[in-house]
Amino acid sequence: MTRLLPEGEARKELETSLQSDETQSIIPPRKSRTEDKKSQAGDSSSGSIDDVLTWLGWMGPYQRLQCFLLMLPVLDSALHSISFIFIGKFVEHKCAPFSEWLPGATFGSLSNSSDTISKGGLVVNAEKCTITVTNNSVEIFSGACPNGYVYSEPRDRSFVSEWDLVCDEEALSDTSQTMMGVGSMFGAFLFTAMADKLGRKPVYVFSHILLLIIAVATAFAPDFITFMVLRFLLGALQQGVNLTSWILMIELIPTLKREWPPRVSNFVWPSGLLLLGLICYLCREMSWRHTELVLASISCYSLLQWCLLDESLRWLTVKGRIGEVERIIMKAAKRNGVKASEVLEKYKFGGQDPTSINYDFALTSDGKNIQTEGVTKVPLDKRDSAASEDSEPDPGLSAFVRNKHILLVTIIICYIWLSDSLSYVILIITSDSLTEDFYLGYSLSILVELPAACFFCILVSRVKRRTWILTAHLIAGVTLVLAVILGNVPIAENIPGVDLIVLVMSLLAKFGTSVGFNILWLYTPELFPTTIRTTGLGLASLVSKLASMAAPYARTLNRHYPWAPGAVLSGLCLTVPLLIQLMPETYGRDLPQTVAEMEKWLAEKPRKINKRNPRKEGFENLTFDES
């Protein structure tokens, strides 16, 4: 079996092979961890883009501007994803009276569940969704509101009141959010494929400008059907903006610093939700259409992004557009105060054919999404023997059902994603019930995400994954149970300060859910081998999307059965600590590269790891019996 060439020899072989007509292929050379770290830090003379980013300075003025432009869409996403709870808020209502029978008659306060007016022997009893008319104690009409509804606020304050989405059509207001979820799933498939083929920048900017147009059009929707279609498009375009901007940011940051974007986004997302609450509070006396226009206007900066944003150097390199790569390198070097000629010389030194460069990404145990292998080109005859050692055919979806251990891991992790996604969304959209003031309850629910983000940043490299998940879901589950009992059992009304206790319990539940959700994004990719890692994360994310599509209906459920959402969520959360005992621990482990390695890992008997240096044991000694 032919051995792989050392890096220096492979480079010489590459220079020779580039001048021949021989068929070539890409093979990642074997490197020691020491050599790999040196190359990632920019100490080697490799011409990789990762080295270029390091030589340019990983967070100079150029990178700061680019990251700022790419982090702004997180705010846009937050504004539109939860806006329906404000522009589609529930408005108190009752049946309108029979004006032809009782001219000039009006009902009393809408704070009462029903109202009765009379004139002579004619008595009209109006409730939220039904009206009864009697004449001299003889019922002459009973049924749904024939003359529509009267509302406690102007009809244009919410699309719910404008289009009478109440009573039998109450759930339609939640369906509009579900349509946005369907659009998100569609956009995730469409725009990621387009970004790989057409480039990150054009797809991102095009999607963002279209999102601005659709958001403005939503404010002028003439009817509810049009509104739902626009919400679908908004969800799809939102994914085009979010996913491509995230890819651009990850590809902009050098390998060893790539844990920073997730950490920062954990603060930007709740900041966007807080901004949403502030805007809607300031616009509370305005029409929902005007509020939507204000939210849409936040994306106006997208019109300037084509001039300010640059394409991904990695994507340009893969596509062989070297002229553009060199132009961007010179631009970045000038902004950062680095000599462009030196960076370009080091970039060209590798002598690689950029149209053949391939990048293999993996998540390390400390949460860093890094490029694990350098790239060296060798002739085809040397490729075959090496490939048999280091690679396996793409196993596809069959890998998830072929082995019972992998199937169990997949089912459990998808269940945890279902639980966390439902809990997170439902606790936000039902936050109006936490306090008498709608905006205060919402703001408190979002503010608690900031300490959750701090906990994640501080402890992510210190606490084991299973311990994170177990503790977070115990906190969420127990506090939800207490909140449901204290908030709905009549005897609890006699407890002093019970309302404050329920509020604290609900906020602790939101804290636990936020912490659990943050760690899932790290834990899930660590579970699966490189060959099916993206597919595994995609399956979990798909379950999360499906859960998010069902979650909006909890708003209607909460109005009729206030105890039901909390009871369901507490059951889901309390099941997770039991299931997590069946899962492997990935903290401090070398990640599996193939399905065969994962199968071996999951089938092994538990064995304790080196406490001082958990990585020292190597992959063959992985265990999943410790918490």
C-alpha positions in Angstrom: 0.0 0.0 0.0 1.5 3.3 -1.0 2.1 5.7 1.8 1.0 9.3 1.8 3.8 11.8 0.9 5.2 14.1 3.6 4.0 17.7 3.1 7.3 18.9 1.6 7.5 16.0 -0.9 3.9 16.3 -1.7 4.3 20.0 -2.6 7.2 19.1 -5.0 5.1 16.3 -6.5 2.3 18.9 -6.9 4.5 21.3 -8.8 5.4 18.5 -11.2 1.9 17.2 -11.5 0.5 20.6 -12.3 2.5 20.6 -15.5 1.3 17.2 -16.6 -2.0 16.0 -18.1 -2.3 13.4 -15.5 -5.7 13.1 -13.7 -5.4 14.5 -10.2 -7.3 14.4 -7.0 -7.3 15.9 -3.5 -6.0 14.0 -0.5 -5.6 15.4 3.0 -2.0 14.7 4.3 -1.5 13.2 7.7 -0.3 15.7 10.2 0.6 15.5 13.8 -1.5 17.7 16.1 1.6 19.9 16.7 2.0 20.5 12.9 -1.7 21.0 12.5 -1.8 23.7 15.2 1.2 25.5 13.7 -0.3 25.5 10.2 -3.6 26.8 11.6 -1.8 29.6 13.5 -0.1 30.8 10.4 3.4 29.6 11.2 3.6 27.4 8.2 4.2 28.6 4.7 1.1 27.0 3.4 -0.8 29.2 1.0 -4.2 28.4 2.6 -6.9 31.1 3.1 -6.8 30.3 6.8 -3.2 31.3 6.9 -4.0 34.5 4.9 -6.7 35.5 7.4 -4.2 35.0 10.2 -1.5 37.0 8.5 -4.0 39.8 7.9 -4.8 40.0 11.6 -7.9 38.1 12.7 -9.9 41.1 14.0 -8.5 44.2 12.4 -10.5 47.2 11.1 -11.4 45.3 8.0 -12.8 42.3 9.8 -14.6 44.4 12.4 -16.6 46.2 9.6 -17.3 42.9 7.8 -18.4 41.2 11.0 -20.6 44.1 12.0 -22.4 44.1 8.6 -22.9 40.3 8.9 -24.1 40.4 12.5 -26.8 43.0 11.8 -29.1 40.4 10.1 -29.4 38.6 13.4 -31.3 41.7 14.6 -33.5 41.7 11.5 -34.2 38.0 12.0 -35.3 38.6 15.6 -37.5 41.5 14.6 -39.5 39.6 12.0 -39.5 36.1 13.6 -41.5 37.1 16.7 -43.2 40.3 15.5 -46.6 38.5 15.1 -47.2 38.6 18.9 -47.3 42.4 18.6 -48.8 43.2 15.2 -51.2 40.2 15.7 -51.9 40.7 19.4 -55.2 39.5 20.9 -57.7 42.4 21.4 -60.7 42.1 23.8 -63.9 41.9 21.8 -67.6 41.2 22.0 -70.4 40.8 19.5 -71.7 44.0 17.9 -75.4 44.7 18.7 -78.3 44.5 16.3 -78.2 48.1 15.2 -81.4 47.8 13.2 -83.3 46.6 16.3 -81.6 48.8 18.8 -80.5 52.0 17.1 -77.9 53.9 19.0 -77.5 51.2 21.6 -74.0 50.4 22.8 -72.5 47.9 25.2 -70.7 48.7 28.4 -67.1 47.9 29.3 -65.5 45.1 27.3 -63.7 44.0 30.4 -66.7 41.9 31.3 -67.2 38.6 29.6 -70.8 39.4 28.6 -73.1 42.4 28.5 -76.8 42.9 28.3 -78.8 45.8 26.9 -82.6 46.1 26.6 -85.2 48.3 25.1 -88.8 47.7 25.9 -89.3 44.0 25.8 -86.3 43.4 23.6 -83.2 42.1 25.4 -79.8 41.5 23.8 -77.1 39.5 25.6 -73.7 39.7 23.9 -70.7 37.6 24.8 -67.3 37.3 23.1 -68.5 34.9 20.4 -72.2 34.5 20.7 -75.3 36.7 21.0 -78.7 35.9 22.3 -81.9 38.0 21.6 -85.1 37.6 23.5 -88.4 39.4 23.1 -90.6 39.3 26.2 -88.5 36.4 27.5 -89.0 34.5 24.2 -85.7 33.7 22.5 -85.8 34.9 18.9 -82.1 34.5 18.0 -79.1 32.7 19.3 -75.8 32.2 17.5 -72.5 33.6 16.3 -72.2 37.4 16.0 -74.2 38.3 12.9 -73.1 42.0 12.9 -69.4 41.3 13.5 -67.5 42.5 16.6 -66.7 45.5 18.6 -63.1 45.8 20.0 -61.6 47.4 23.1 -59.0 49.2 20.8 -59.1 50.6 17.3 -59.4 47.8 14.8 -56.2 48.7 13.0 -54.0 48.1 16.1 -53.8 44.4 15.2 -54.3 42.3 12.1 -56.4 40.1 14.4 -59.0 42.8 14.9 -58.8 44.2 11.4 -59.6 40.9 9.8 -61.8 39.6 12.7 -59.6 36.6 13.4 -61.4 35.7 16.6 -63.7 33.0 17.9 -64.0 30.2 15.3 -61.1 31.8 13.3 -59.0 32.5 16.3 -56.3 30.0 15.3 -55.7 31.6 11.9 -53.7 34.3 13.6 -51.3 31.6 14.7 -51.3 30.0 11.3 -49.7 33.1 9.9 -46.6 32.3 12.0 -46.7 28.7 11.0 -46.6 29.8 7.4 -43.5 31.7 8.2 -42.0 28.5 9.6 -42.9 26.6 6.4 -41.2 29.4 4.4 -38.1 29.0 6.6 -37.8 25.3 5.8 -38.1 26.1 2.1 -35.6 28.9 2.2 -33.1 26.8 4.1 -32.9 24.3 1.3 -33.1 26.8 -1.6 -30.7 29.5 -0.5 -28.0 27.4 0.9 -27.7 25.5 -2.5 -27.7 28.8 -4.3 -25.0 30.2 -2.0 -22.7 27.3 -2.8 -23.3 27.7 -6.6 -23.6 31.4 -7.1 -21.6 32.8 -4.2 -22.4 33.9 -0.7 -22.4 37.6 -1.3 -24.9 37.8 -4.2 -27.4 35.4 -2.5 -27.1 37.3 0.8 -27.5 40.8 -0.6 -30.2 39.7 -3.0 -32.2 37.9 -0.2 -31.8 40.9 2.1 -33.1 43.5 -0.4 -36.0 41.2 -1.3 -36.7 40.7 2.5 -36.9 44.5 2.8 -39.4 44.7 -0.2 -41.5 41.8 1.1 -41.6 43.3 4.7 -42.8 46.6 3.2 -45.4 44.8 1.1 -46.7 43.0 4.2 -47.7 46.4 5.6 -50.0 46.9 2.6 -51.5 43.4 2.5 -55.2 43.8 1.5 -56.4 40.6 3.0 -55.4 37.8 5.3 -54.6 35.3 2.4 -52.1 37.8 0.9 -50.7 38.4 4.3 -50.0 34.7 4.8 -48.3 34.4 1.4 -46.1 37.3 2.3 -45.2 35.8 5.6 -44.2 32.6 3.8 -41.9 34.6 1.5 -40.6 36.5 4.5 -39.7 33.3 6.3 -37.9 31.9 3.2 -35.9 35.1 2.6 -35.0 35.3 6.2 -33.2 32.0 5.9 -31.5 33.2 2.8 -30.2 36.2 4.8 -29.4 34.3 8.1 -27.6 31.3 6.7 -25.5 33.0 4.1 -24.5 35.8 6.5 -23.5 33.1 9.0 -21.4 31.2 6.4 -19.7 34.5 5.4 -18.8 35.3 9.0 -17.5 31.8 9.8 -15.4 31.8 6.6 -14.1 35.2 7.5 -12.7 34.2 10.9 -9.4 32.2 11.2 -9.7 28.7 12.5 -8.5 29.2 16.0 -10.9 32.1 16.6 -14.0 30.6 15.1 -15.7 30.1 18.4 -16.3 33.9 18.7 -19.2 34.3 16.3 -21.5 31.9 18.2 -20.6 33.6 21.5 -21.4 37.0 20.2 -24.6 35.9 18.5 -25.9 34.6 21.8 -26.0 38.3 22.9 -27.1 39.8 19.6 -30.2 37.6 19.3 -31.8 38.7 22.6 -30.8 42.3 21.9 -32.8 42.0 18.7 -35.8 40.7 20.6 -35.5 43.6 23.1 -35.3 46.0 20.2 -38.5 44.5 18.8 -40.3 45.1 22.1 -39.0 48.6 22.3 -40.2 49.5 18.8 -43.6 47.9 19.3 -44.0 49.7 22.6 -43.2 53.1 21.0 -45.6 52.3 18.2 -48.4 50.9 20.4 -50.8 53.8 19.5 -50.2 53.2 15.8 -51.7 50.9 13.3 -50.0 47.5 13.0 -49.3 48.4 9.4 -47.2 51.4 10.5 -45.4 49.2 13.0 -44.6 46.7 10.3 -43.2 49.6 8.1 -40.9 50.7 11.0 -39.7 47.1 11.5 -39.1 46.8 7.7 -37.1 50.1 7.6 -34.4 48.5 9.9 -33.3 46.5 6.8 -32.7 49.7 4.6 -29.0 49.3 5.2 -29.1 46.3 2.9 -29.2 48.7 -0.1 -25.6 49.7 0.7 -24.2 46.2 1.5 -23.2 45.3 -2.0 -20.6 48.2 -1.9 -19.4 47.5 1.7 -19.4 43.7 1.8 -16.9 41.4 0.2 -17.3 37.8 -1.1 -15.9 34.9 0.9 -12.2 34.3 0.2 -12.7 30.6 0.7 -15.5 30.4 -1.9 -13.6 32.5 -4.4 -10.5 30.3 -4.0 -12.5 27.1 -4.5 -14.0 28.6 -7.7 -10.6 29.7 -9.0 -11.3 33.4 -9.0 -7.8 34.3 -7.9 -7.9 37.9 -9.2 -10.8 38.7 -6.9 -9.0 36.9 -4.0 -5.9 39.1 -4.5 -8.0 42.2 -4.8 -9.7 41.5 -1.4 -6.5 40.6 0.2 -4.9 43.9 -0.8 -8.0 45.8 0.4 -8.0 44.0 3.8 -4.2 44.5 4.2 -4.5 48.2 3.5 -7.3 48.6 6.0 -5.4 46.6 8.7 -2.1 48.3 8.1 -0.4 45.1 6.8 1.9 44.9 3.8 -0.2 43.5 1.1 2.8 42.3 -0.9 4.0 40.1 1.9 0.6 38.5 2.4 0.2 37.9 -1.4 3.6 36.4 -1.5 2.8 34.0 1.3 -0.6 33.2 -0.3 1.1 32.3 -3.6 3.9 30.4 -2.0 1.8 27.3 -1.6 1.5 27.0 -5.3 -1.8 25.1 -5.0 -4.4 24.9 -7.8 -7.2 26.9 -6.1 -9.9 25.2 -8.2 -9.2 21.9 -6.4 -9.0 23.1 -2.8 -11.4 21.3 -0.5 -12.1 22.1 3.2 -13.1 19.7 5.8 -14.7 21.2 8.9 -15.3 19.6 12.2 -16.2 20.7 15.7 -13.7 20.2 18.4 -14.6 19.4 22.0 -14.1 22.9 23.1 -16.6 24.3 20.7 -14.4 25.5 17.9 -15.6 24.8 14.4 -12.2 24.4 12.7 -10.6 23.2 9.5 -9.2 19.9 10.5 -7.1 19.0 7.5 -4.6 20.8 5.2 -4.9 20.1 1.5 -2.2 18.7 -0.6 -2.6 17.4 -4.2 -1.1 14.1 -5.2 -1.4 12.0 -8.4 -4.3 9.7 -8.9 -2.3 6.5 -8.5 -1.3 7.6 -5.0 -4.9 8.6 -4.2 -6.5 5.2 -4.4 -4.5 3.5 -1.7 -4.6 6.5 0.6 -8.4 6.9 0.2 -9.0 3.3 1.3 -7.3 4.1 4.6 -8.7 7.5 5.4 -12.1 7.7 3.9 -15.3 5.9 3.4 -18.1 6.2 0.9 -20.9 8.7 1.8 -23.2 6.6 4.0 -26.2 8.8 3.6 -29.3 8.5 5.6 -28.9 4.7 5.9 -26.2 5.2 8.6 -28.9 6.5 11.0 -31.0 3.3 10.9 -28.4 0.7 10.1 -26.9 0.7 13.6 -29.2 0.6 16.7 -26.8 2.7 18.8 -26.6 5.5 16.2 -30.4 5.3 15.7 -31.0 5.7 19.5 -28.6 8.7 19.7 -30.4 10.3 16.7 -33.9 9.8 18.2 -32.9 11.1 21.6 -31.1 14.2 20.3 -34.1 15.0 18.0 -36.4 14.7 21.0 -34.2 17.2 22.9 -34.3 19.6 20.0 -38.1 19.2 19.9 -38.4 19.9 23.6 -36.1 22.9 23.6 -37.5 24.5 20.5 -41.1 24.2 21.7 -40.2 25.5 25.2 -38.2 28.4 23.9 -40.8 29.7 21.5 -43.8 29.0 23.7 -42.3 30.7 26.7 -41.8 33.8 24.5 -45.2 34.0 22.9 -47.1 33.4 26.1 -44.9 35.9 28.1 -47.8 38.4 28.0 -49.5 36.3 30.7 -46.5 36.8 33.2 -47.5 40.3 34.2 -50.5 42.6 33.7 -48.4 44.8 31.3 -48.0 43.0 28.0 -44.6 44.7 27.2 -43.1 44.2 30.6 -43.8 40.4 30.6 -42.2 40.1 27.2 -39.1 42.2 28.1 -38.5 40.2 31.3 -38.7 36.9 29.3 -36.1 38.2 26.9 -33.8 39.8 29.4 -33.2 36.5 31.1 -31.5 35.2 28.0 -28.5 37.6 28.6 -27.3 35.8 31.8 -27.9 32.5 30.0 -25.6 33.7 27.3 -23.0 34.7 29.9 -23.2 31.3 31.5 -22.6 29.6 28.2 -19.6 31.8 27.3 -17.9 31.3 30.7 -18.6 27.6 31.3 -18.7 26.1 27.8 -15.1 24.9 28.1 -15.4 23.9 31.8 -18.6 21.8 32.1 -19.4 18.5 30.4 -22.1 18.5 27.8 -24.4 16.0 29.5 -24.1 17.9 32.8 -25.1 21.1 31.0 -28.2 19.5 29.4 -29.3 17.6 32.5 -29.0 20.6 34.8 -30.6 23.1 32.4 -33.7 20.8 31.8 -34.1 20.0 35.5 -34.2 23.7 36.2 -36.7 24.3 33.4 -38.9 21.3 34.2 -39.1 21.8 37.9 -39.8 25.5 37.8 -42.5 25.0 35.1 -44.2 22.5 37.3 -44.2 24.9 40.2 -45.4 27.8 38.0 -48.3 25.7 36.7 -49.4 24.6 40.2 -49.0 28.0 41.9 -50.6 29.8 39.0 -53.7 27.6 38.5 -54.5 25.8 41.8 -57.1 27.8 43.7 -55.6 27.1 47.1 -52.3 28.7 46.0 -54.1 32.1 45.9 -53.7 32.4 49.6 -49.9 32.2 49.5 -48.4 35.7 50.0 -46.7 37.0 46.9 -47.8 34.1 44.8 -47.8 36.2 41.6 -44.2 37.2 42.1 -43.2 33.6 42.8 -44.9 32.4 39.6 -43.1 35.1 37.7 -39.7 34.1 39.1 -40.4 30.4 38.3 -41.4 31.2 34.8 -38.2 33.3 34.2 -36.1 30.5 35.7 -37.7 28.1 33.2 -36.9 30.4 30.4 -33.3 30.7 31.7 -32.9 26.9 31.7 -34.4 26.5 28.3 -32.0 29.2 26.8 -29.0 27.5 28.4 -30.1 24.1 27.1 -30.7 25.4 23.6 -27.3 27.1 23.5 -25.4 23.9 24.4 -27.4 21.8 21.9 -25.8 23.7 19.0 -22.4 22.5 20.2 -23.3 19.0 21.5 -25.2 17.8 18.4 -22.4 18.1 15.8 -19.9 16.5 18.3 -22.1 13.4 18.4 -21.9 12.4 14.8 -18.9 11.5 12.7 -17.6 13.8 9.9 -19.2 11.8 7.1 -22.7 12.4 8.5 -22.2 15.4 10.8 -24.0 17.9 8.6 -26.9 15.4 8.0 -27.2 14.7 11.7 -27.4 18.4 12.6 -29.8 18.9 9.7 -32.2 16.3 11.0 -32.2 17.8 14.4 -32.7 21.3 13.0 -35.6 20.0 10.9 -37.3 18.7 14.0 -36.7 22.1 15.6 -38.4 23.8 12.6 -41.4 21.5 12.8 -41.7 22.2 16.5 -41.5 26.0 15.9 -44.3 25.6 13.3 -46.6 24.0 16.0 -45.6 26.3 18.8 -47.6 29.4 17.8 -50.9 27.6 18.5 -49.9 27.5 22.2 -50.9 31.2 22.3 -54.5 30.3 21.6 -54.3 27.3 23.9 -53.0 29.5 26.7 -56.1 31.8 26.5 -58.5 28.9 27.0 -56.4 26.6 29.2 -53.7 28.6 31.0 -52.2 25.6 32.7 -51.9 23.5 29.5 -48.7 24.9 27.8 -46.7 24.8 31.1 -47.9 21.3 31.8 -46.8 20.0 28.4 -43.5 21.8 28.5 -42.6 20.6 32.0 -43.3 17.0 30.9 -41.0 17.4 27.9 -38.2 19.0 29.9 -38.3 16.5 32.8 -38.0 13.6 30.3 -34.7 14.9 28.9 -32.6 14.3 32.1 -33.6 10.6 31.9 -32.8 10.3 28.2 -29.5 12.1 28.4 -28.2 9.2 30.6 -28.3 7.1 27.5 -26.2 9.5 25.4 -22.4 9.6 25.0 -20.3 12.4 26.6 -18.3 14.3 24.0 -16.5 16.8 26.2 -12.7 16.4 25.9 -13.1 13.7 23.2 -11.6 13.3 19.8 -14.5 13.4 17.4 -15.2 10.3 15.2 -14.4 10.7 11.6 -16.4 7.8 10.1 -19.5 5.9 10.9 -17.4 2.8 11.8 -15.6 4.8 14.4 -18.8 6.0 15.9 -20.2 2.5 16.0 -17.1 1.3 17.8 -17.3 4.2 20.2 -20.9 3.7 21.1 -20.5 -0.1 21.5 -17.5 0.1 23.8 -17.7 -0.6 27.5 -17.4 2.6 29.6 -14.0 3.5 30.7 -12.9 6.5 32.8 -10.9 9.2 31.0 -7.9 11.1 32.1 -9.2 13.9 34.3 -6.2 16.2 33.9 -6.0 15.8 30.2 -9.1 14.2 28.7 -7.8 14.4 25.2 -4.7 12.3 26.1 -6.6 9.1 26.1 -7.3 9.3 22.4 -10.4 8.2 20.5 -10.1 4.5 21.3 -10.7 5.2 25.0 -13.9 7.3 24.6 -16.6 6.6 27.2 -20.1 7.8 27.6 -20.9 6.6 31.1 -19.8 9.8 32.9 -22.0 12.7 33.4 
